[in-house]
């Protein structure tokens, strides 16, 4: 702790008051959390009674790795470092009876949710409109994140159709013994409010809570934290209201202010020393964010030196913007050395990346674009996971529909539509409906035989999986259904088949490793492993693979938590940043925070770029520079395109381009 600054040390040592640590960008907040965990353990709180919460698996892994370097295996035994949603899943799996669920709850991902809502819309709203589906899905998610139950939503009159859908959706999920991603927070919080004995049990289990990225919590997450922490408030939350950029998915910066109201004994410590950026970068960021109103005031500062002025580049159109930014990277790298990974191009919307990809390819520069395909999104991976979901919970209709005819079992669309209608009328699952006598009045004998044969095999395999802890049945059932041959026959090429089959092997190997991992107090049953993997799927779709030595292209939202030596912030125009939707919704403050996040990703240099004209909806229109450029301190900016380049710079850029050309030719 001697290497920590005085504010960091104070944040670690305060344990008898609820504590809010306002941690500015690059101020070492993760180190404070990990050092505090070690401090708590060494001063008498057993690790098994400590829980550290964050928002991504990547952040949890990093935190766990750092703690392991501070504590030995005995000291850290039982320590919980996980996402909020992993904690919620654990609570639901242990307390399902109190909530009125059966064991082996299934977790629905976004596609499962959409499919169920689509079916319910067709039944109850006589609609299949995709825009309505997206709107209703979003509204239901917002209600859950805002801690609004079906009963509370029914009291609202402004969205009657959405309320009706929420009601049917909730009932149907319960019938499937399933929950969605947002339920992982909402249901445990409701459980603790409604069952004091259950809450007391978990308060005894978790006696001190630490929360990272606290500004990203939504209302339901705050309620869960408040209930677990109890009246004494045995917690430390670390966050930065200036980096609250997720209001669109339910995050509430008001949770920072709410702490003061709910916990009068709250202490606040500010971490303002930045260990990442040059002073001039921080001065520009401070000047920008000061325009926003604040509950807590803070100003970042650094001892890393003054640094160069932040440059502003103007271009006639988006093609010129892409070409010049890529040229700037080539020139800068030629002049200063370094690696491709030192550079990041950040933008407001994914559509802005296309031209930069083309220019980077043309100039033979390696690049990594954020948002690459998740392992879990591959069809073959979803197929195997759907089989496992069905083995765990035969009432999982989404899984049933995905695999009942994969590989083909001569169970056609008409058969499944009839089965679905019958199951809806009877308010039972598709699996259960296959064995009802009434179905014989709806379907021919051959169709029922095929359905029942599939269901019998499913039940038999599920029983084998429950009895066999070695997970060898995984390989057996894949062989039994002839999945390898089916992939081979349906693949577009030999290479495609080999990639798909490799993914299946990777998945089954991964499942076996998870099941056999030597962890404390961890269930190893199939249902536990499948639930963990489904949650991992949902969470890791929001995370990115390592970029390697490549120029990074990503949205400002995706850049949060990262840092780069040199940052280019492109599209600094009205209607792009700030975005048109946010201008219309008068949510400019969050857009300003988004730019603040972008600026504070930069360690050594930051360059802004805008166009005077840009193509929109197929037509070229005039673009105005972003209002945020006018809010930056003029003395710290260099408007590069407003003055001619001197001859030395032109010659140097020529040498850089010649060197790049030689590389391409070789």
Secondary structure, DSSP 4 states (H G I P E B T S, - for coil): -TTS-HHHHHHHH--SS-EEEEE-TTS-HHHHHHHHHHHHHHTT--GGGEEEEES-HHHHHHHHHHHHTTS-TTTTTT-EEEEHHHHHHHHHHHSHHHHTPPSSPEEE-HHHHHHHHHHHIIIII----HHHHHHHHHHHHHHHHTT--HHHHHT--TTHHHHHHHHHHHHHHHHTTEEETTHHHHHHHHHHHH-HHHHHHHHHH--EEEESSGGG-BHHHHHHHHHHHTTTT-EEEEE-GGG---GGGTB-THHHHHHHHH-TT-EEEEE-B-SSS-HHHHHHHHHHHTTS--SS----B-SS---PPEEEEEESSHHHHHHHHHHHHHHHHHHH---GGGEEEEESSGGGHHHHHHHHHHTT--EEESSPPPGGGSHHHHHHHHHHHHHH-TT-HHHHHHHTTSS--S--HHHHHHHHHHHHHHT--HHHHTT-GGGGGTS-HHHHHHHHHHHHHHHHHHHHHHH-TT-THHHHHHHHTTHHHHHHHH-SSHHHHHHHHHHHHHHHHHHHHHHH---TT---SHHHHHHHHHHHHHHHTTS-----SSEEEEEHHHHTT--EEEEEE---BTBBTTBHHHHHTT-HHHHHHHHHHHHTTEEEEEEEEEESEEEETTEEEE-PBPHHHHTS-GGGEEEGGGSPPPHHHHHHHHHHHHHHHHHHH-
